[in-house]
């Protein structure tokens, strides 16, 4: 397969997944912002969301003070923000258009219809009138895109590069979500001995689990009250949790194996080593050494893995 074609397929899937993950992060922040809390605690949540996406400087330059309405506009419809939902869906559609001949009609029509529909919904202000419904729609279109892709595409290199992009992006976003949400839960605004804060703590972790479609999964696996260390274990180490780091790396390694010219190459080695550490890791060891430090290192390694994939298979990134 031509590297240019592989590059478009890879990034089409990454941008679709990024739009879904942005919707998930905005939704969990919006839901927790409705809970009784101080203005300072709410501010920490929105500031964390911008930090998670490395967009705090860009937002501050454009809007100044942090508030719910401006953050929503910046992360949903601001086309100058490359990580906004509308920018991601637009980029996914453009990458799909560039390789229209490689895609099935169903895959192309799904991407194109999503782009046309998101513009209409934003124009009608749905993300302002009913943010929850808008975010659910973004997630649904991403689910639809993946389902149509797996259900109609030939199981060849094109599909493998698309899956590779999806799960590399998912690993990156899940790590960012876990990092910023655990940091928010450990701020000075939260007192674990306070009854109201204990209630807030439950809804905080419930919202995080729901943001990765993990609330019912948590109940099925642990059958217990929600505990932060178990939330971390579920989202990092559980291979049977679809959006966990471990599950995402399993898919990355699997799809790399199907496209790699050299199964013993450096890209495959790095992916396999990272997957092995998740496979044999223990949450108590991770928490003992520091969750933030662990996730920061993981994000660096995921970014490094993406650069190696780009150099070996795709159009080399100039970033």
C-alpha positions in Angstrom: 0.0 0.0 0.0 1.2 3.5 -0.8 2.3 5.4 2.3 0.1 8.3 1.3 -3.0 6.2 1.2 -2.1 4.5 4.5 -1.5 8.0 6.1 -5.0 9.2 5.1 -6.7 6.1 6.4 -4.7 6.2 9.7 -5.5 9.8 10.3 -9.1 9.5 9.2 -9.6 7.0 12.0 -7.6 9.0 14.5 -9.6 12.1 14.0 -12.9 10.3 14.2 -11.8 8.7 17.5 -10.5 12.1 18.8 -13.8 13.7 18.1 -15.5 11.0 20.1 -13.1 11.3 23.0 -13.4 15.1 23.0 -17.2 14.6 23.3 -16.7 12.2 26.2 -14.4 14.6 28.1 -16.7 17.5 27.6 -19.7 15.4 28.6 -18.1 14.2 31.9 -17.1 17.8 32.7 -20.5 19.1 31.9 -22.2 16.5 34.1 -19.9 17.1 37.0 -20.3 20.8 36.7 -24.0 20.3 37.5 -23.1 18.8 40.9 -23.1 21.1 44.0 -19.5 22.4 44.3 -17.6 25.7 44.7 -16.8 27.9 41.7 -13.1 27.2 42.3 -13.6 23.4 42.1 -15.6 23.8 38.9 -12.9 26.0 37.4 -10.3 23.2 38.2 -12.4 20.8 36.1 -12.6 23.0 33.0 -8.9 24.0 33.3 -8.0 20.4 33.6 -9.9 19.6 30.4 -8.0 22.2 28.5 -4.7 21.0 30.0 -5.5 17.4 29.1 -5.6 18.4 25.4 -2.6 20.8 25.7 -4.9 23.6 24.7 -4.7 25.9 27.7 -2.4 28.5 26.1 -4.4 28.6 22.9 -7.7 29.0 24.8 -6.3 31.7 27.1 -5.0 33.7 24.1 -8.4 33.5 22.4 -10.8 33.9 25.4 -8.9 34.9 28.5 -10.8 33.8 31.6 -12.1 30.2 31.8 -15.8 29.7 31.8 -18.2 26.9 30.7 -19.7 28.7 27.7 -16.4 29.7 26.1 -14.7 26.3 26.8 -17.7 24.6 25.1 -17.5 26.9 22.1 -13.7 26.5 21.9 -13.8 22.7 22.1 -17.0 22.1 20.0 -17.2 24.6 17.1 -14.0 26.7 17.0 -12.4 25.7 13.6 -9.2 27.5 14.6 -8.8 24.9 17.3 -7.5 21.7 15.5 -8.8 19.5 18.4 -12.4 20.8 18.4 -15.1 18.4 17.5 -15.9 20.2 14.3 -12.3 20.4 13.3 -11.7 16.7 13.9 -14.8 15.6 12.0 -13.8 17.9 9.2 -10.3 16.5 9.1 -11.6 12.9 9.1 -13.9 13.7 6.2 -11.1 15.3 4.2 -8.8 12.3 4.8 -11.7 10.0 3.7 -12.2 12.1 0.5 -8.6 11.8 -0.4 -8.8 8.0 -0.5 -12.4 7.7 -1.6 -11.5 4.9 -4.0 -10.1 2.8 -1.2 -13.2 3.0 1.0 -16.5 1.3 0.6 -19.5 3.5 -0.3 -20.9 2.9 3.2 -17.8 4.1 4.9 -17.5 7.2 2.8 -21.2 8.1 3.1 -21.0 7.7 6.9 -18.0 10.1 7.1 -19.6 12.6 4.7 -23.0 12.6 6.4 -21.4 13.0 9.8 -19.6 16.2 8.6 -22.8 17.6 7.0 -24.9 16.8 10.0 -22.5 18.3 12.6 -22.4 21.6 10.8 -26.2 21.7 10.8 -26.4 20.8 14.5 -23.9 23.4 15.5 -25.6 26.0 13.3 -28.9 25.3 15.2 -27.1 25.6 18.5 -27.8 22.1 19.7 -24.5 21.9 21.7 -25.8 24.9 23.7 -29.4 23.9 24.1 -28.8 20.2 25.0 -25.1 19.4 25.3 -25.7 15.9 26.6 -27.7 15.0 23.5 -25.1 16.5 21.2 -22.3 14.6 22.8 -24.3 11.4 22.6 -24.8 12.0 18.9 -21.0 12.5 18.3 -20.3 9.2 20.1 -23.0 7.4 18.1 -21.5 8.6 14.8 -18.1 7.4 15.9 -19.6 4.0 16.8 -21.4 3.9 13.5 -18.2 4.7 11.6 -16.2 1.9 13.3 -19.1 -0.6 12.8 -19.5 0.2 9.1 -15.7 0.0 8.6 -15.4 -3.4 10.2 -18.6 -4.6 8.6 -18.0 -3.6 5.0 -14.2 -3.1 4.4 -12.0 -5.9 3.0 -9.8 -7.3 5.8 -6.6 -6.1 4.2 -3.9 -3.5 5.0 -6.4 -0.6 4.6 -8.5 -1.8 7.5 -5.4 -2.6 9.6 -4.1 1.0 9.3 -7.5 2.4 10.2 -7.7 0.2 13.3 -4.2 1.2 14.1 -5.1 4.8 14.1 -8.2 4.2 16.2 -6.6 2.4 19.0 -3.4 4.5 19.2 -5.6 7.6 19.6 -7.8 5.8 22.2 -4.8 4.8 24.3 -3.6 8.4 24.3 -7.0 9.9 25.2 -7.8 7.4 28.0 -4.4 8.0 29.6 -5.0 11.8 29.5 -8.5 11.4 30.9 -7.4 9.2 33.8 -4.5 11.5 34.6 -6.4 14.8 34.7 -9.4 13.3 36.6 -7.3 11.7 39.3 -5.5 15.0 39.7 -8.8 16.9 40.0 -10.0 14.4 42.7 -6.9 15.2 44.8 -7.1 19.0 44.8 -7.4 21.0 48.0 -11.1 21.5 47.3 -11.9 17.9 48.2 -12.1 16.7 51.8 -12.6 12.9 51.9 -13.8 13.2 55.5 -16.7 15.5 54.6 -20.0 13.7 54.0 -21.0 16.0 51.1 -17.6 15.6 49.5 -18.0 11.8 49.8 -21.2 12.0 47.9 -19.6 14.3 45.3 -16.7 11.8 45.1 -19.1 9.0 44.2 -20.7 11.0 41.4 -17.3 12.2 40.3 -16.0 8.7 39.7 -19.4 7.5 38.4 -19.2 10.3 35.7 -15.6 9.3 34.8 -16.7 5.7 34.3 -19.7 6.7 32.3 -17.5 8.9 30.1 -15.7 5.7 28.9 -18.8 3.6 28.9 -17.4 1.8 32.0 -20.0 2.2 34.7 -21.8 -1.1 34.1 -18.5 -2.8 33.4 -17.2 -1.7 36.8 -20.2 -3.0 38.6 -20.0 -6.4 36.8 -16.2 -6.8 37.4 -15.9 -5.5 41.0 -19.4 -5.7 42.4 -18.4 -3.1 45.0 -18.6 0.6 45.8 -16.6 2.7 43.4 -13.0 3.1 44.6 -10.4 5.3 42.8 -7.7 2.6 42.7 -10.1 0.1 41.1 -11.2 2.8 38.5 -7.5 3.2 37.7 -7.0 -0.6 37.4 -10.1 -0.9 35.1 -9.0 1.9 32.8 -5.3 1.0 32.7 -4.7 -2.7 33.2 -7.9 -4.6 32.4 -7.5 -6.2 29.0 -11.3 -7.0 28.8 -12.3 -3.3 29.2 -12.6 -2.0 25.6 -11.3 1.5 26.3 -8.5 0.6 28.7 -4.8 1.2 27.9 -4.1 -2.6 27.9 -7.0 -3.4 25.5 -5.9 -0.5 23.2 -2.3 -1.7 23.1 -3.4 -5.2 22.3 -5.1 -3.9 19.2 -2.1 -1.7 18.3 0.3 -4.7 18.5 -2.1 -7.0 16.7 -2.6 -4.6 13.7 1.1 -3.7 13.6 1.8 -7.4 13.2 -0.5 -7.6 10.2 1.2 -4.7 8.3 4.8 -4.9 9.5 7.5 -5.9 7.0 9.8 -6.9 9.8 8.0 -8.3 12.9 11.3 -7.8 14.8 11.5 -4.1 13.8 11.9 -1.2 16.2 8.3 0.0 15.9 6.9 -3.5 16.7 9.4 -3.9 19.6 8.4 -0.7 21.3 4.7 -1.5 21.0 5.2 -5.0 22.3 7.3 -3.8 25.2 4.7 -1.2 26.2 1.9 -3.9 25.9 3.9 -6.3 28.0 4.3 -3.8 30.8 0.5 -3.4 30.9 -0.1 -7.1 30.7 2.1 -7.9 33.7 1.7 -4.6 35.6 0.0 -4.3 39.0 -2.1 -1.3 40.1 -0.5 -1.2 43.6 2.9 -0.9 42.0 1.8 1.9 39.7 0.1 3.8 42.5 3.2 3.4 44.8 5.5 4.9 42.2 3.0 7.7 41.3 0.1 7.5 38.9 0.8 10.9 37.3 4.4 10.0 36.6 3.4 6.7 35.2 0.7 8.2 32.8 3.1 11.1 31.8 5.7 8.5 30.8 3.0 6.4 29.0 1.9 9.4 27.0 5.5 10.2 26.0 5.9 6.6 24.8 2.6 6.5 22.9 3.7 9.7 21.1 7.1 8.2 20.4 5.3 5.0 19.1 3.2 7.2 16.8 6.3 8.9 15.4 7.9 5.5 14.7 4.7 4.3 12.9 4.7 7.5 10.9 8.4 7.1 9.9 8.0 3.4 9.0 4.7 3.3 7.3 3.2 6.7 6.6 4.2 10.2 5.3 6.9 11.3 7.8 5.5 13.9 10.2 7.2 17.4 10.2 6.0 18.1 13.8 
